[in-house]
Amino acid sequence: MSSSSAASGISPIADAAPLSLCAREPFVPADRLVAEMVPPPRFDSVRFATYIPDPNQPSQTEAVGVLETFAAGLGGAHAAGAKRGFLGFGRGRAPRTPAGPRGVYLDGGYGVGKTHLLASLWHATPAEPALKAFGTFVELTNLVGALGFQKTVQTLSGHRLLCIDEFELDDPGDTVLVSTLLGKLVDAGVALAATSNTLPGKLGEGRFASVDFLREIQGLSAHFRSLRIDGDDYRHRGLPEAPKPFTDEQVTKAAYATADASLDDFPHLLAHLAKVHPSRYGALTDGLRAVCLTDVRPIPDQSTALRLVVLADRLYDREVPVLASGLPFDRLFSEEMLNGGYRKKYFRAISRLTALARDAKGLVETV
């Protein structure tokens, strides 16, 4: 360290260059897909007791009570003589829950804590982790692609509970596929819980209404109880405005000074995402403690925007701070995008990237 750096308290820049997302092309084997069907790191420690309902939104408190009762009803010993083999094949059938809806659907806008509640339900269900699964819709469809439909049914049929976050309702083919899968799992005695996303062209409140969700999953509607969760985005409730972007020099310096940080030019990263299947975006971030981006600029098209949404979700799940220069995150998407059918996804991405940008402020302050 130079004398001037020592005098100013600036941390020395690491000798090793930072990592690069653009240099990664991860391969994710099927057994990892199954093993990772648990709440992501951000939601590993959440519980119903840590959910803080908005006192102005009684539906939030009511939802907690209903979900606690639902979880308690999933107790009991697993089927006698059940055996677990590779990827869970051959497990015994899960015991049936008491009479009533075999599934719950959490209906509400982004940022009201649906994922927190869904993960809390997973944690509260009295069964060993191997008998309950948690994943996003994308992760579930990728599991079907990796194992095949019948083996996926075999793998999940021995579970007590399947939680599906961000149920994608904008692809009719995938919706029918998963609806059929869920029908098989219900027949096997698996309880279900889900949150969902918006259909193309579905505006209104910026959310996918429960009546539409139940229609999309066809014959399964009778198995779901809908829980409406009202409220504002908790990530911005009483919090300061999103931090302004830093300079390229600040971001680069922080990337070199932060162990296990990545540094990428934003346009190049967007181009790289097109070469990696979205199901691998979680693996793309393995081992990262921070993501540093330079030259953030408007998203050029909808396909690119949707890929960035998936990356933002995976970074948020894994609590990876995002330090950026260029355009503020609330100006990533065009007005046309924000008023279109995928508006809910884009607003969620802005919300989550803003939260991660707040988390990253300390990276510059310590350099």
Buried (B, 14 or more C-beta within 10 A) or exposed (E): EEEEEEEEEBBEBEEEEBBBBBEBEEEBEBEEBBEBBBBBEBBEEBEBEEBEBBEEBEBBEBBBEEBBEBBEBBEBEBEEEBEBEEBBBEBBBBBEBEEEBBBBBBBBBBBBBBBBBBBBBBBBBEBEBBBBBBBBBBBBBBBBBBBEEEBBBBBBBBBBBBBBBBBBBBBEEBBEBBBBBBBBBBEBBBBBBBBBBBBEEBEEEBBBBBEBBBEBBEEBBEBBBBBBBBBBBBBBEEEEEBBEBBEBEBBBBBBBBBEEBBBBBBBBBBEBBEEBBBBBBBBBBEEBBBBBBBBBEEBEEBEBBBBBBBBBBBBBBBBBBBBBBBBBBBBBBBEEBBEBBBBBBBBBBBBBBBBBBBBBEBBBEEB
